[in-house]
Amino acid sequence: MNVELTRFKLKEGKSNLVDEWLQFLNDNMKDVLLTLEAEKMYVETIFRETLNGNEYLYWYSVQGENGQDVEESDSWIDKKHLQYWEECIDAEFPPVDLKTEVVMIQGRIREVMEQ
């Protein structure tokens, strides 16, 4: 199981498009959740922060082993999601993976996730 928290810097001037992107995901949650199965994505959460005038998105995820990469998906949701990604995420700023120190998941939940 992979537990990750990664920070991505947003391109300047893209705040309104990021608003649209996040609203798109929320408005289409039923279809979004369907795509997570192939990815073996058990939990995926997006956080947003402005720090020192720069805007960031943080992805927190709990994912099983050997899930499908979002780039391999044929889902219209994933294709639109990746379009927003290309428009909004600053590829010149390397993503920052925060170090996982403690993972607290109850045994019965972990067993279901690892099936």
N, CA, C and O atoms as a Tinker XYZ file with bonds, in Angstrom:
   460  protein
     1  N      0.840000   -1.172000    0.000000    73     2
     2  CA     0.000000    0.000000    0.000000    64     1     3
     3  C      0.890000    1.243000    0.000000    63     2     4     5
     4  O      1.882000    1.303000    0.727000    81     3
     5  N      0.533000    2.224000   -0.813000    73     3     6
     6  CA     1.274000    3.480000   -0.894000    64     5     7
     7  C      0.445000    4.600000   -0.274000    63     6     8     9
     8  O     -0.699000    4.827000   -0.669000    81     7
     9  N      1.023000    5.294000    0.695000    73     7    10
    10  CA     0.394000    6.448000    1.313000    64     9    11
    11  C      1.283000    7.638000    0.987000    63    10    12    13
    12  O      2.458000    7.663000    1.352000    81    11
    13  N      0.712000    8.632000    0.291000    73    11    14
    14  CA     1.514000    9.751000   -0.179000    64    13    15
    15  C      0.830000   11.089000    0.057000    63    14    16    17
    16  O     -0.396000   11.192000    0.080000    81    15
    17  N      1.657000   12.103000    0.232000    73    15    18
    18  CA     1.218000   13.490000    0.235000    64    17    19
    19  C      2.237000   14.249000   -0.596000    63    18    20    21
    20  O      3.416000   14.308000   -0.246000    81    19
    21  N      1.777000   14.832000   -1.702000    73    19    22
    22  CA     2.670000   15.505000   -2.645000    64    21    23
    23  C      2.164000   16.914000   -2.906000    63    22    24    25
    24  O      0.966000   17.146000   -3.071000    81    23
    25  N      3.115000   17.856000   -2.941000    73    23    26
    26  CA     2.791000   19.262000   -3.212000    64    25    27
    27  C      3.156000   19.593000   -4.657000    63    26    28    29
    28  O      4.241000   19.254000   -5.129000    81    27
    29  N      2.227000   20.266000   -5.357000    73    27    30
    30  CA     2.438000   20.710000   -6.724000    64    29    31
    31  C      2.199000   22.213000   -6.795000    63    30    32    33
    32  O      1.187000   22.712000   -6.302000    81    31
    33  N      3.127000   22.924000   -7.407000    73    31    34
    34  CA     2.990000   24.368000   -7.567000    64    33    35
    35  C      2.096000   24.650000   -8.775000    63    34    36    37
    36  O      2.201000   23.995000   -9.812000    81    35
    37  N      1.222000   25.630000   -8.616000    73    35    38
    38  CA     0.348000   26.022000   -9.718000    64    37    39
    39  C      0.996000   27.122000  -10.542000    63    38    40    41
    40  O      1.775000   27.925000  -10.029000    81    39
    41  N      0.665000   27.148000  -11.815000    73    39    42
    42  CA     1.125000   28.216000  -12.685000    64    41    43
    43  C      0.474000   29.525000  -12.251000    63    42    44    45
    44  O     -0.679000   29.542000  -11.819000    81    43
    45  N      1.207000   30.597000  -12.366000    73    43    46
    46  CA     0.663000   31.912000  -12.015000    64    45    47
    47  C     -0.514000   32.249000  -12.929000    63    46    48    49
    48  O     -0.515000   31.923000  -14.116000    81    47
    49  N     -1.507000   32.904000  -12.350000    73    47    50
    50  CA    -2.654000   33.355000  -13.117000    64    49    51
    51  C     -3.676000   32.277000  -13.423000    63    50    52    53
    52  O     -4.584000   32.507000  -14.222000    81    51
    53  N     -3.558000   31.117000  -12.817000    73    51    54
    54  CA    -4.462000   29.997000  -13.117000    64    53    55
    55  C     -5.485000   29.729000  -12.010000    63    54    56    57
    56  O     -6.179000   28.714000  -12.051000    81    55
    57  N     -5.587000   30.616000  -11.030000    73    55    58
    58  CA    -6.493000   30.375000   -9.900000    64    57    59
    59  C     -7.933000   30.115000  -10.336000    63    58    60    61
    60  O     -8.584000   29.206000   -9.820000    81    59
    61  N     -8.428000   30.902000  -11.276000    73    59    62
    62  CA    -9.817000   30.712000  -11.729000    64    61    63
    63  C     -9.990000   29.377000  -12.429000    63    62    64    65
    64  O    -11.016000   28.716000  -12.272000    81    63
    65  N     -8.982000   28.975000  -13.206000    73    63    66
    66  CA    -9.059000   27.674000  -13.879000    64    65    67
    67  C     -8.974000   26.540000  -12.861000    63    66    68    69
    68  O     -9.630000   25.511000  -13.022000    81    67
    69  N     -8.174000   26.722000  -11.822000    73    67    70
    70  CA    -8.100000   25.718000  -10.756000    64    69    71
    71  C     -9.450000   25.617000  -10.048000    63    70    72    73
    72  O     -9.901000   24.517000   -9.726000    81    71
    73  N    -10.093000   26.755000   -9.804000    73    71    74
    74  CA   -11.450000   26.730000   -9.232000    64    73    75
    75  C    -12.372000   25.879000  -10.094000    63    74    76    77
    76  O    -13.122000   25.044000   -9.588000    81    75
    77  N    -12.303000   26.103000  -11.403000    73    75    78
    78  CA   -13.133000   25.357000  -12.357000    64    77    79
    79  C    -12.811000   23.865000  -12.306000    63    78    80    81
    80  O    -13.715000   23.029000  -12.308000    81    79
    81  N    -11.530000   23.538000  -12.260000    73    79    82
    82  CA   -11.059000   22.153000  -12.221000    64    81    83
    83  C    -11.612000   21.430000  -10.989000    63    82    84    85
    84  O    -12.191000   20.349000  -11.096000    81    83
    85  N    -11.423000   22.043000   -9.831000    73    83    86
    86  CA   -11.872000   21.404000   -8.596000    64    85    87
    87  C    -13.390000   21.290000   -8.552000    63    86    88    89
    88  O    -13.928000   20.311000   -8.034000    81    87
    89  N    -14.083000   22.289000   -9.095000    73    87    90
    90  CA   -15.547000   22.215000   -9.174000    64    89    91
    91  C    -15.975000   21.103000  -10.128000    63    90    92    93
    92  O    -16.945000   20.392000   -9.864000    81    91
    93  N    -15.251000   20.955000  -11.236000    73    91    94
    94  CA   -15.512000   19.874000  -12.184000    64    93    95
    95  C    -15.425000   18.513000  -11.487000    63    94    96    97
    96  O    -16.298000   17.663000  -11.665000    81    95
    97  N    -14.372000   18.313000  -10.696000    73    95    98
    98  CA   -14.227000   17.046000   -9.976000    64    97    99
    99  C    -15.367000   16.842000   -8.988000    63    98   100   101
   100  O    -15.932000   15.752000   -8.910000    81    99
   101  N    -15.710000   17.883000   -8.233000    73    99   102
   102  CA   -16.813000   17.775000   -7.276000    64   101   103
   103  C    -18.152000   17.545000   -7.967000    63   102   104   105
   104  O    -18.967000   16.755000   -7.490000    81   103
   105  N    -18.383000   18.224000   -9.078000    73   103   106
   106  CA   -19.659000   18.088000   -9.795000    64   105   107
   107  C    -19.826000   16.725000  -10.450000    63   106   108   109
   108  O    -20.949000   16.288000  -10.703000    81   107
   109  N    -18.717000   16.054000  -10.725000    73   107   110
   110  CA   -18.753000   14.760000  -11.412000    64   109   111
   111  C    -18.236000   13.629000  -10.526000    63   110   112   113
   112  O    -17.660000   12.656000  -11.012000    81   111
   113  N    -18.452000   13.773000   -9.226000    73   111   114
   114  CA   -17.871000   12.824000   -8.269000    64   113   115
   115  C    -18.279000   11.379000   -8.537000    63   114   116   117
   116  O    -17.466000   10.472000   -8.358000    81   115
   117  N    -19.506000   11.147000   -8.957000    73   115   118
   118  CA   -19.939000    9.775000   -9.226000    64   117   119
   119  C    -19.029000    9.122000  -10.268000    63   118   120   121
   120  O    -18.592000    7.986000  -10.084000    81   119
   121  N    -18.745000    9.833000  -11.354000    73   119   122
   122  CA   -17.879000    9.300000  -12.404000    64   121   123
   123  C    -16.420000    9.277000  -11.966000    63   122   124   125
   124  O    -15.675000    8.371000  -12.341000    81   123
   125  N    -16.006000   10.265000  -11.175000    73   123   126
   126  CA   -14.643000   10.287000  -10.645000    64   125   127
   127  C    -14.387000    9.025000   -9.822000    63   126   128   129
   128  O    -13.361000    8.366000   -9.989000    81   127
   129  N    -15.311000    8.699000   -8.949000    73   127   130
   130  CA   -15.137000    7.536000   -8.078000    64   129   131
   131  C    -15.042000    6.235000   -8.875000    63   130   132   133
   132  O    -14.348000    5.304000   -8.466000    81   131
   133  N    -15.734000    6.170000  -10.006000    73   131   134
   134  CA   -15.651000    4.974000  -10.846000    64   133   135
   135  C    -14.246000    4.767000  -11.397000    63   134   136   137
   136  O    -13.826000    3.627000  -11.595000    81   135
   137  N    -13.518000    5.843000  -11.646000    73   135   138
   138  CA   -12.168000    5.714000  -12.205000    64   137   139
   139  C    -11.157000    5.227000  -11.167000    63   138   140   141
   140  O    -10.111000    4.684000  -11.524000    81   139
   141  N    -11.464000    5.420000   -9.899000    73   139   142
   142  CA   -10.504000    5.078000   -8.849000    64   141   143
   143  C    -10.290000    3.574000   -8.691000    63   142   144   145
   144  O     -9.234000    3.140000   -8.232000    81   143
   145  N    -11.279000    2.790000   -9.066000    73   143   146
   146  CA   -11.173000    1.337000   -8.908000    64   145   147
   147  C     -9.979000    0.763000   -9.672000    63   146   148   149
   148  O     -9.182000    0.013000   -9.108000    81   147
   149  N     -9.856000    1.112000  -10.946000    73   147   150
   150  CA    -8.748000    0.589000  -11.758000    64   149   151
   151  C     -7.398000    1.075000  -11.237000    63   150   152   153
   152  O     -6.388000    0.387000  -11.387000    81   151
   153  N     -7.380000    2.248000  -10.631000    73   151   154
   154  CA    -6.140000    2.802000  -10.083000    64   153   155
   155  C     -5.788000    2.187000   -8.721000    63   154   156   157
   156  O     -4.705000    2.419000   -8.184000    81   155
   157  N     -6.720000    1.401000   -8.176000    73   155   158
   158  CA    -6.593000    0.873000   -6.815000    64   157   159
   159  C     -6.383000    2.014000   -5.820000    63   158   160   161
   160  O     -5.630000    1.906000   -4.852000    81   159
   161  N     -7.083000    3.111000   -6.105000    73   159   162
   162  CA    -7.011000    4.311000   -5.281000    64   161   163
   163  C     -8.120000    4.233000   -4.233000    63   162   164   165
   164  O     -9.303000    4.329000   -4.558000    81   163
   165  N     -7.724000    4.058000   -2.979000    73   163   166
   166  CA    -8.696000    3.912000   -1.903000    64   165   167
   167  C     -9.130000    5.257000   -1.362000    63   166   168   169
   168  O    -10.301000    5.457000   -1.040000    81   167
   169  N     -8.190000    6.175000   -1.261000    73   167   170
   170  CA    -8.471000    7.531000   -0.771000    64   169   171
   171  C     -7.655000    8.491000   -1.625000    63   170   172   173
   172  O     -6.460000    8.285000   -1.836000    81   171
   173  N     -8.303000    9.532000   -2.112000    73   171   174
   174  CA    -7.586000   10.589000   -2.820000    64   173   175
   175  C     -8.233000   11.911000   -2.427000    63   174   176   177
   176  O     -9.438000   12.101000   -2.595000    81   175
   177  N     -7.429000   12.807000   -1.911000    73   175   178
   178  CA    -7.914000   14.086000   -1.417000    64   177   179
   179  C     -6.998000   15.183000   -1.942000    63   178   180   181
   180  O     -5.777000   15.028000   -1.955000    81   179
   181  N     -7.590000   16.289000   -2.372000    73   179   182
   182  CA    -6.821000   17.420000   -2.870000    64   181   183
   183  C     -6.996000   18.580000   -1.899000    63   182   184   185
   184  O     -8.117000   18.948000   -1.548000    81   183
   185  N     -5.886000   19.144000   -1.475000    73   183   186
   186  CA    -5.869000   20.328000   -0.613000    64   185   187
   187  C     -5.286000   21.483000   -1.413000    63   186   188   189
   188  O     -4.551000   21.276000   -2.379000    81   187
   189  N     -5.621000   22.697000   -1.005000    73   187   190
   190  CA    -5.136000   23.895000   -1.701000    64   189   191
   191  C     -4.565000   24.867000   -0.682000    63   190   192   193
   192  O     -5.108000   25.033000    0.410000    81   191
   193  N     -3.454000   25.511000   -1.057000    73   191   194
   194  CA    -2.813000   26.451000   -0.146000    64   193   195
   195  C     -2.149000   27.568000   -0.947000    63   194   196   197
   196  O     -1.612000   27.345000   -2.032000    81   195
   197  N     -2.200000   28.774000   -0.386000    73   195   198
   198  CA    -1.404000   29.884000   -0.895000    64   197   199
   199  C     -0.350000   30.188000    0.146000    63   198   200   201
   200  O     -0.663000   30.420000    1.314000    81   199
   201  N      0.915000   30.187000   -0.286000    73   199   202
   202  CA     2.038000   30.366000    0.625000    64   201   203
   203  C      3.039000   31.314000   -0.028000    63   202   204   205
   204  O      3.543000   31.044000   -1.118000    81   203
   205  N      3.318000   32.419000    0.643000    73   203   206
   206  CA     4.268000   33.414000    0.122000    64   205   207
   207  C      3.922000   33.851000   -1.301000    63   206   208   209
   208  O      4.805000   34.045000   -2.137000    81   207
   209  N      2.629000   34.002000   -1.559000    73   207   210
   210  CA     2.180000   34.472000   -2.864000    64   209   211
   211  C      2.112000   33.407000   -3.942000    63   210   212   213
   212  O      1.701000   33.698000   -5.065000    81   211
   213  N      2.503000   32.187000   -3.631000    73   211   214
   214  CA     2.422000   31.072000   -4.586000    64   213   215
   215  C      1.286000   30.151000   -4.178000    63   214   216   217
   216  O      1.017000   29.949000   -2.994000    81   215
   217  N      0.632000   29.602000   -5.177000    73   215   218
   218  CA    -0.494000   28.709000   -4.907000    64   217   219
   219  C     -0.076000   27.262000   -5.187000    63   218   220   221
   220  O      0.625000   26.976000   -6.157000    81   219
   221  N     -0.524000   26.365000   -4.316000    73   219   222
   222  CA    -0.161000   24.950000   -4.395000    64   221   223
   223  C     -1.400000   24.071000   -4.246000    63   222   224   225
   224  O     -2.369000   24.439000   -3.582000    81   223
   225  N     -1.341000   22.908000   -4.877000    73   223   226
   226  CA    -2.282000   21.831000   -4.604000    64   225   227
   227  C     -1.488000   20.703000   -3.977000    63   226   228   229
   228  O     -0.362000   20.412000   -4.380000    81   227
   229  N     -2.097000   20.071000   -2.981000    73   227   230
   230  CA    -1.502000   18.911000   -2.311000    64   229   231
   231  C     -2.407000   17.715000   -2.587000    63   230   232   233
   232  O     -3.624000   17.794000   -2.420000    81   231
   233  N     -1.808000   16.623000   -3.004000    73   231   234
   234  CA    -2.545000   15.381000   -3.223000    64   233   235
   235  C     -2.191000   14.414000   -2.105000    63   234   236   237
   236  O     -1.029000   14.053000   -1.916000    81   235
   237  N     -3.218000   14.001000   -1.366000    73   235   238
   238  CA    -3.052000   12.956000   -0.358000    64   237   239
   239  C     -3.724000   11.714000   -0.921000    63   238   240   241
   240  O     -4.869000   11.771000   -1.368000    81   239
   241  N     -3.014000   10.594000   -0.900000    73   239   242
   242  CA    -3.613000    9.381000   -1.448000    64   241   243
   243  C     -3.189000    8.143000   -0.671000    63   242   244   245
   244  O     -2.098000    8.068000   -0.106000    81   243
   245  N     -4.092000    7.188000   -0.670000    73   243   246
   246  CA    -3.824000    5.843000   -0.166000    64   245   247
   247  C     -4.192000    4.925000   -1.329000    63   246   248   249
   248  O     -5.350000    4.842000   -1.741000    81   247
   249  N     -3.176000    4.242000   -1.843000    73   247   250
   250  CA    -3.351000    3.476000   -3.071000    64   249   251
   251  C     -2.756000    2.087000   -2.924000    63   250   252   253
   252  O     -1.705000    1.906000   -2.309000    81   251
   253  N     -3.445000    1.110000   -3.497000    73   251   254
   254  CA    -2.940000   -0.255000   -3.518000    64   253   255
   255  C     -1.821000   -0.401000   -4.545000    63   254   256   257
   256  O     -1.559000    0.508000   -5.332000    81   255
   257  N     -1.180000   -1.536000   -4.522000    73   255   258
   258  CA    -0.074000   -1.826000   -5.439000    64   257   259
   259  C     -0.598000   -2.139000   -6.839000    63   258   260   261
   260  O     -1.677000   -2.711000   -6.996000    81   259
   261  N      0.168000   -1.761000   -7.840000    73   259   262
   262  CA    -0.071000   -2.127000   -9.241000    64   261   263
   263  C     -1.387000   -1.605000   -9.804000    63   262   264   265
   264  O     -2.023000   -2.275000  -10.617000    81   263
   265  N     -1.794000   -0.425000   -9.381000    73   263   266
   266  CA    -2.983000    0.194000   -9.961000    64   265   267
   267  C     -2.660000    0.823000  -11.303000    63   266   268   269
   268  O     -1.504000    1.109000  -11.615000    81   267
   269  N     -3.701000    1.031000  -12.089000    73   267   270
   270  CA    -3.548000    1.672000  -13.394000    64   269   271
   271  C     -3.159000    3.143000  -13.218000    63   270   272   273
   272  O     -3.706000    3.828000  -12.353000    81   271
   273  N     -2.228000    3.627000  -14.023000    73   271   274
   274  CA    -1.881000    5.049000  -14.014000    64   273   275
   275  C     -3.008000    5.838000  -14.662000    63   274   276   277
   276  O     -3.623000    5.379000  -15.625000    81   275
   277  N     -3.276000    7.019000  -14.133000    73   275   278
   278  CA    -4.354000    7.858000  -14.669000    64   277   279
   279  C     -4.116000    8.155000  -16.151000    63   278   280   281
   280  O     -5.073000    8.308000  -16.910000    81   279
   281  N     -2.865000    8.237000  -16.565000    73   279   282
   282  CA    -2.541000    8.508000  -17.967000    64   281   283
   283  C     -2.959000    7.364000  -18.894000    63   282   284   285
   284  O     -3.092000    7.570000  -20.100000    81   283
   285  N     -3.166000    6.179000  -18.355000    73   283   286
   286  CA    -3.561000    5.014000  -19.152000    64   285   287
   287  C     -5.071000    4.875000  -19.269000    63   286   288   289
   288  O     -5.556000    4.018000  -20.007000    81   287
   289  N     -5.810000    5.693000  -18.564000    73   287   290
   290  CA    -7.259000    5.576000  -18.508000    64   289   291
   291  C     -7.911000    6.053000  -19.808000    63   290   292   293
   292  O     -7.433000    6.985000  -20.453000    81   291
   293  N     -8.997000    5.403000  -20.173000    73   291   294
   294  CA    -9.814000    5.827000  -21.312000    64   293   295
   295  C    -11.007000    6.666000  -20.869000    63   294   296   297
   296  O    -11.787000    7.118000  -21.708000    81   295
   297  N    -11.157000    6.875000  -19.595000    73   295   298
   298  CA   -12.299000    7.606000  -19.051000    64   297   299
   299  C    -12.274000    9.072000  -19.463000    63   298   300   301
   300  O    -11.226000    9.718000  -19.443000    81   299
   301  N    -13.437000    9.585000  -19.837000    73   299   302
   302  CA   -13.541000   11.001000  -20.207000    64   301   303
   303  C    -13.188000   11.897000  -19.014000    63   302   304   305
   304  O    -12.627000   12.978000  -19.189000    81   303
   305  N    -13.518000   11.442000  -17.814000    73   303   306
   306  CA   -13.191000   12.212000  -16.606000    64   305   307
   307  C    -11.674000   12.355000  -16.466000    63   306   308   309
   308  O    -11.169000   13.451000  -16.223000    81   307
   309  N    -10.964000   11.261000  -16.619000    73   307   310
   310  CA    -9.510000   11.298000  -16.481000    64   309   311
   311  C     -8.870000   12.136000  -17.581000    63   310   312   313
   312  O     -7.908000   12.860000  -17.328000    81   311
   313  N     -9.394000   12.043000  -18.793000    73   311   314
   314  CA    -8.847000   12.847000  -19.891000    64   313   315
   315  C     -9.028000   14.341000  -19.606000    63   314   316   317
   316  O     -8.111000   15.130000  -19.835000    81   315
   317  N    -10.201000   14.731000  -19.111000    73   315   318
   318  CA   -10.455000   16.132000  -18.774000    64   317   319
   319  C     -9.587000   16.552000  -17.586000    63   318   320   321
   320  O     -9.039000   17.655000  -17.572000    81   319
   321  N     -9.465000   15.687000  -16.609000    73   319   322
   322  CA    -8.628000   15.931000  -15.432000    64   321   323
   323  C     -7.180000   16.212000  -15.867000    63   322   324   325
   324  O     -6.551000   17.141000  -15.361000    81   323
   325  N     -6.665000   15.423000  -16.789000    73   323   326
   326  CA    -5.295000   15.608000  -17.265000    64   325   327
   327  C     -5.139000   16.889000  -18.081000    63   326   328   329
   328  O     -4.069000   17.498000  -18.076000    81   327
   329  N     -6.199000   17.304000  -18.784000    73   327   330
   330  CA    -6.156000   18.588000  -19.493000    64   329   331
   331  C     -6.000000   19.735000  -18.496000    63   330   332   333
   332  O     -5.172000   20.627000  -18.684000    81   331
   333  N     -6.800000   19.702000  -17.441000    73   331   334
   334  CA    -6.670000   20.717000  -16.398000    64   333   335
   335  C     -5.267000   20.681000  -15.791000    63   334   336   337
   336  O     -4.651000   21.722000  -15.564000    81   335
   337  N     -4.775000   19.476000  -15.533000    73   335   338
   338  CA    -3.440000   19.310000  -14.952000    64   337   339
   339  C     -2.402000   20.040000  -15.804000    63   338   340   341
   340  O     -1.615000   20.835000  -15.289000    81   339
   341  N     -2.406000   19.766000  -17.108000    73   339   342
   342  CA    -1.435000   20.388000  -18.016000    64   341   343
   343  C     -1.547000   21.910000  -18.001000    63   342   344   345
   344  O     -0.540000   22.613000  -18.086000    81   343
   345  N     -2.768000   22.411000  -17.894000    73   343   346
   346  CA    -3.003000   23.857000  -17.899000    64   345   347
   347  C     -2.606000   24.530000  -16.590000    63   346   348   349
   348  O     -2.220000   25.698000  -16.590000    81   347
   349  N     -2.696000   23.816000  -15.487000    73   347   350
   350  CA    -2.595000   24.446000  -14.167000    64   349   351
   351  C     -1.332000   24.124000  -13.378000    63   350   352   353
   352  O     -0.862000   24.973000  -12.620000    81   351
   353  N     -0.773000   22.944000  -13.527000    73   351   354
   354  CA     0.376000   22.538000  -12.717000    64   353   355
   355  C      1.666000   23.029000  -13.374000    63   354   356   357
   356  O      1.878000   22.826000  -14.569000    81   355
   357  N      2.514000   23.669000  -12.592000    73   355   358
   358  CA     3.781000   24.213000  -13.067000    64   357   359
   359  C      4.813000   23.085000  -13.146000    63   358   360   361
   360  O      5.357000   22.662000  -12.126000    81   359
   361  N      5.072000   22.608000  -14.346000    73   359   362
   362  CA     5.989000   21.483000  -14.552000    64   361   363
   363  C      7.449000   21.871000  -14.285000    63   362   364   365
   364  O      8.301000   20.996000  -14.125000    81   363
   365  N      7.739000   23.165000  -14.237000    73   363   366
   366  CA     9.108000   23.612000  -13.970000    64   365   367
   367  C      9.449000   23.545000  -12.484000    63   366   368   369
   368  O     10.618000   23.629000  -12.108000    81   367
   369  N      8.439000   23.395000  -11.648000    73   367   370
   370  CA     8.631000   23.274000  -10.203000    64   369   371
   371  C      8.463000   21.806000   -9.843000    63   370   372   373
   372  O      7.354000   21.280000   -9.933000    81   371
   373  N      9.531000   21.132000   -9.437000    73   371   374
   374  CA     9.410000   19.700000   -9.146000    64   373   375
   375  C      8.423000   19.445000   -8.007000    63   374   376   377
   376  O      8.426000   20.166000   -7.009000    81   375
   377  N      7.578000   18.419000   -8.154000    73   375   378
   378  CA     6.672000   18.081000   -7.056000    64   377   379
   379  C      7.470000   17.708000   -5.812000    63   378   380   381
   380  O      8.583000   17.190000   -5.909000    81   379
   381  N      6.899000   17.974000   -4.661000    73   379   382
   382  CA     7.558000   17.678000   -3.394000    64   381   383
   383  C      6.760000   16.592000   -2.686000    63   382   384   385
   384  O      5.600000   16.800000   -2.332000    81   383
   385  N      7.379000   15.437000   -2.478000    73   383   386
   386  CA     6.763000   14.350000   -1.725000    64   385   387
   387  C      7.117000   14.525000   -0.263000    63   386   388   389
   388  O      8.291000   14.499000    0.109000    81   387
   389  N      6.107000   14.704000    0.560000    73   387   390
   390  CA     6.351000   14.802000    1.987000    64   389   391
   391  C      6.624000   13.405000    2.529000    63   390   392   393
   392  O      6.075000   12.420000    2.036000    81   391
   393  N      7.469000   13.329000    3.539000    73   391   394
   394  CA     7.882000   12.038000    4.077000    64   393   395
   395  C      6.787000   11.457000    4.971000    63   394   396   397
   396  O      6.300000   12.114000    5.891000    81   395
   397  N      6.417000   10.221000    4.680000    73   395   398
   398  CA     5.443000    9.506000    5.503000    64   397   399
   399  C      6.141000    9.010000    6.762000    63   398   400   401
   400  O      7.145000    8.302000    6.683000    81   399
   401  N      5.618000    9.378000    7.908000    73   399   402
   402  CA     6.212000    8.980000    9.181000    64   401   403
   403  C      5.368000    7.935000    9.916000    63   402   404   405
   404  O      5.908000    6.993000   10.495000    81   403
   405  N      4.057000    8.102000    9.889000    73   403   406
   406  CA     3.156000    7.193000   10.600000    64   405   407
   407  C      1.906000    7.006000    9.741000    63   406   408   409
   408  O      1.344000    7.975000    9.230000    81   407
   409  N      1.482000    5.766000    9.588000    73   407   410
   410  CA     0.237000    5.464000    8.885000    64   409   411
   411  C     -0.690000    4.785000    9.878000    63   410   412   413
   412  O     -0.383000    3.714000   10.402000    81   411
   413  N     -1.825000    5.417000   10.130000    73   411   414
   414  CA    -2.781000    4.874000   11.103000    64   413   415
   415  C     -4.053000    4.464000   10.368000    63   414   416   417
   416  O     -4.920000    5.289000   10.080000    81   415
   417  N     -4.141000    3.181000   10.075000    73   415   418
   418  CA    -5.325000    2.608000    9.442000    64   417   419
   419  C     -5.678000    1.366000   10.237000    63   418   420   421
   420  O     -4.845000    0.478000   10.421000    81   419
   421  N     -6.902000    1.306000   10.702000    73   419   422
   422  CA    -7.325000    0.153000   11.491000    64   421   423
   423  C     -7.143000   -1.132000   10.695000    63   422   424   425
   424  O     -7.309000   -1.155000    9.475000    81   423
   425  N     -6.801000   -2.195000   11.404000    73   423   426
   426  CA    -6.516000   -3.482000   10.783000    64   425   427
   427  C     -7.612000   -3.970000    9.863000    63   426   428   429
   428  O     -7.325000   -4.439000    8.762000    81   427
   429  N     -8.852000   -3.872000   10.283000    73   427   430
   430  CA    -9.956000   -4.388000    9.450000    64   429   431
   431  C    -10.108000   -3.578000    8.168000    63   430   432   433
   432  O    -10.490000   -4.124000    7.133000    81   431
   433  N     -9.814000   -2.287000    8.228000    73   431   434
   434  CA    -9.868000   -1.448000    7.034000    64   433   435
   435  C     -8.687000   -1.777000    6.130000    63   434   436   437
   436  O     -8.852000   -1.898000    4.916000    81   435
   437  N     -7.513000   -1.922000    6.702000    73   435   438
   438  CA    -6.307000   -2.258000    5.932000    64   437   439
   439  C     -6.494000   -3.602000    5.214000    63   438   440   441
   440  O     -6.089000   -3.747000    4.061000    81   439
   441  N     -7.098000   -4.571000    5.882000    73   439   442
   442  CA    -7.321000   -5.891000    5.268000    64   441   443
   443  C     -8.182000   -5.773000    4.025000    63   442   444   445
   444  O     -7.890000   -6.396000    3.004000    81   443
   445  N     -9.231000   -4.986000    4.100000    73   443   446
   446  CA   -10.107000   -4.787000    2.934000    64   445   447
   447  C     -9.348000   -4.088000    1.811000    63   446   448   449
   448  O     -9.504000   -4.440000    0.641000    81   447
   449  N     -8.534000   -3.109000    2.160000    73   447   450
   450  CA    -7.787000   -2.348000    1.161000    64   449   451
   451  C     -6.752000   -3.217000    0.456000    63   450   452   453
   452  O     -6.475000   -3.008000   -0.725000    81   451
   453  N     -6.192000   -4.165000    1.147000    73   451   454
   454  CA    -5.128000   -4.985000    0.587000    64   453   455
   455  C     -5.644000   -6.212000   -0.164000    63   454   456   457
   456  O     -4.843000   -7.006000   -0.658000    81   455
   457  N     -6.939000   -6.380000   -0.257000    73   455   458
   458  CA    -7.490000   -7.538000   -0.967000    64   457   459
   459  C     -7.339000   -7.380000   -2.461000    63   458   460
   460  O     -7.747000   -8.259000   -3.220000    81   459
